Amino acid sequence: MTPLSSGARLVGWCGHPGAPGQGRLGVGNDLAARTTEMLALTRQYAGAKPVVPVMELIVTTVHATPGADGTYRTRIDGAVIDQWLAMARRRRALLLLNIQPGRARFIDEVRAYERWLEEPDVGVALDPEWSVQPGQVPGRVFGHTTGAELNLVGQYLSALVSRRGLPEKVAVFHQLNPGVVRQESTLRPYPGMAWVKSVDGIGSPGAKVATWKRVTATTPDFVRLGFKLFYQEDVKTGGRLMTPAEVLALHPVYVMYE
């Protein structure tokens, strides 16, 4: 696997099995067919940087009801992660475990998937808009996280890499507006892991570029940048999907389609 530190660009799709509303990889619950389509897309990004396909599996899913433990989230069955990891290896792709924590803590959710994070080709993707405080309900408010909370994840991944002798771990945090990650200046780099901020604005190409400029303005210099596109929402609200050429003009190292 080519790490980001070697100059690669990650391009791929996200999803949850049988849940079309959560990304293209879940459509039809046919992972082989979806990843074949995904690889055709990644080839459109071939150029100066080597392209590594990436599959982002939503493993912790937020809900509007509290559940038995009051966290407003559920975790996926481990057998599904095994299935997706096997497919990722068939496609020579990186697998990212996406976490929508509800009222749970990011670090607790990340630790819950340690068995898979001990693998050399598995990283994490964090969705702070679904991280809510006690008394808040996901979907009724925008959630948020802080640089300090993200640092706990970075420290954990760095220690795991050191302890297990693993390749660099990728840790993406998705951000659709500046308020989703607070006190970002307190975020720190850690050996053996790479931070990526994915800008997740929805709308027309012009609106998405404006969101990109606004959200990336406060990015620490050690954080790499990513960009997310939405097959349905971008077309519905903005008329069309941005082309790979338009996306590449922003120079992201991570490109995710939902």
Solvent accessible surface area in square Angstrom, and as a share of the most:
residue,aa,sasa,rsa
1,M,111,0.49
2,T,50,0.29
3,P,43,0.27
4,L,9,0.04
5,S,75,0.48
6,S,74,0.48
7,G,28,0.27
8,A,1,0.00
9,R,17,0.06
10,L,3,0.02
11,V,0,0.00
12,G,0,0.00
13,W,8,0.03
14,C,3,0.02
15,G,0,0.00
16,H,37,0.17
17,P,36,0.23
18,G,47,0.45
19,A,24,0.18
20,P,71,0.45
21,G,66,0.64
22,Q,44,0.20
23,G,2,0.02
24,R,73,0.27
25,L,2,0.01
26,G,0,0.00
27,V,52,0.30
28,G,60,0.58
29,N,103,0.53
30,D,66,0.34
31,L,15,0.08
32,A,41,0.32
33,A,34,0.26
34,R,36,0.13
35,T,0,0.00
36,T,76,0.44
37,E,72,0.32
38,M,0,0.00
39,L,35,0.17
40,A,47,0.37
41,L,20,0.10
42,T,7,0.04
43,R,162,0.59
44,Q,106,0.47
45,Y,0,0.00
46,A,73,0.56
47,G,60,0.57
48,A,114,0.88
49,K,63,0.27
50,P,72,0.45
51,V,41,0.23
52,V,11,0.06
53,P,18,0.11
54,V,0,0.00
55,M,0,0.00
56,E,0,0.00
57,L,0,0.00
58,I,8,0.04
59,V,0,0.00
60,T,0,0.00
61,T,15,0.09
62,V,21,0.12
63,H,73,0.32
64,A,75,0.58
65,T,94,0.54
66,P,63,0.40
67,G,53,0.51
68,A,122,0.94
69,D,88,0.45
70,G,29,0.27
71,T,24,0.14
72,Y,20,0.08
73,R,37,0.13
74,T,74,0.43
75,R,112,0.41
76,I,28,0.14
77,D,93,0.48
78,G,20,0.19
79,A,68,0.52
80,V,34,0.19
81,I,0,0.00
82,D,62,0.32
83,Q,106,0.47
84,W,5,0.02
85,L,11,0.06
86,A,58,0.45
87,M,17,0.08
88,A,0,0.00
89,R,109,0.40
90,R,162,0.59
91,R,49,0.18
92,R,204,0.74
93,A,1,0.01
94,L,10,0.05
95,L,0,0.00
96,L,0,0.00
97,L,1,0.00
98,N,4,0.02
99,I,0,0.00
100,Q,16,0.07
101,P,0,0.00
102,G,0,0.00
103,R,78,0.28
104,A,16,0.12
105,R,137,0.50
106,F,8,0.03
107,I,10,0.05
108,D,56,0.29
109,E,0,0.00
110,V,0,0.00
111,R,130,0.47
112,A,43,0.33
113,Y,7,0.03
114,E,52,0.23
115,R,138,0.50
116,W,22,0.08
117,L,0,0.00
118,E,49,0.22
119,E,57,0.26
120,P,62,0.39
121,D,16,0.08
122,V,2,0.01
123,G,0,0.00
124,V,1,0.00
125,A,0,0.00
126,L,0,0.00
127,D,10,0.05
128,P,0,0.00
129,E,33,0.15
130,W,72,0.25
131,S,11,0.07
132,V,7,0.04
133,Q,67,0.30
134,P,120,0.75
135,G,67,0.64
136,Q,60,0.27
137,V,20,0.12
138,P,6,0.04
139,G,60,0.58
140,R,194,0.71
141,V,62,0.36
142,F,126,0.53
143,G,2,0.02
144,H,30,0.13
145,T,0,0.00
146,T,25,0.14
147,G,0,0.00
148,A,61,0.47
149,E,70,0.31
150,L,0,0.00
151,N,17,0.09
152,L,73,0.36
153,V,0,0.00
154,G,0,0.00
155,Q,87,0.39
156,Y,16,0.06
157,L,0,0.00
158,S,15,0.10
159,A,50,0.39
160,L,1,0.00
161,V,16,0.09
162,S,92,0.59
163,R,139,0.51
164,R,135,0.49
165,G,68,0.66
166,L,26,0.13
167,P,63,0.40
168,E,42,0.19
169,K,2,0.01
170,V,8,0.05
171,A,0,0.00
172,V,0,0.00
173,F,0,0.00
174,H,4,0.02
175,Q,1,0.01
176,L,39,0.20
177,N,42,0.21
178,P,57,0.36
179,G,37,0.36
180,V,2,0.01
181,V,5,0.03
182,R,113,0.41
183,Q,111,0.49
184,E,12,0.05
185,S,91,0.58
186,T,56,0.32
187,L,1,0.00
188,R,122,0.44
189,P,75,0.47
190,Y,40,0.15
191,P,110,0.69
192,G,32,0.30
193,M,17,0.08
194,A,2,0.02
195,W,4,0.01
196,V,0,0.00
197,K,0,0.00
198,S,0,0.00
199,V,0,0.00
200,D,7,0.04
201,G,9,0.08
202,I,82,0.42
203,G,7,0.06
204,S,38,0.25
205,P,22,0.14
206,G,54,0.52
207,A,46,0.35
208,K,3,0.01
209,V,40,0.23
210,A,47,0.37
211,T,13,0.07
212,W,20,0.07
213,K,133,0.56
214,R,126,0.46
215,V,1,0.00
216,T,24,0.14
217,A,83,0.64
218,T,85,0.49
219,T,30,0.18
220,P,25,0.16
221,D,143,0.74
222,F,59,0.25
223,V,10,0.06
224,R,72,0.26
225,L,45,0.22
226,G,0,0.00
227,F,2,0.01
228,K,11,0.05
229,L,0,0.00
230,F,15,0.06
231,Y,42,0.16
232,Q,127,0.57
233,E,66,0.30
234,D,1,0.00
235,V,69,0.40
236,K,176,0.75
237,T,92,0.54
238,G,21,0.20
239,G,60,0.57
240,R,107,0.39
241,L,44,0.22
242,M,7,0.03
243,T,60,0.35
244,P,27,0.17
245,A,75,0.58
246,E,56,0.25
247,V,0,0.00
248,L,49,0.24
249,A,68,0.53
250,L,31,0.16
251,H,139,0.62
252,P,0,0.00
253,V,22,0.13
254,Y,0,0.00
255,V,0,0.00
256,M,0,0.00
257,Y,4,0.01
258,E,38,0.17
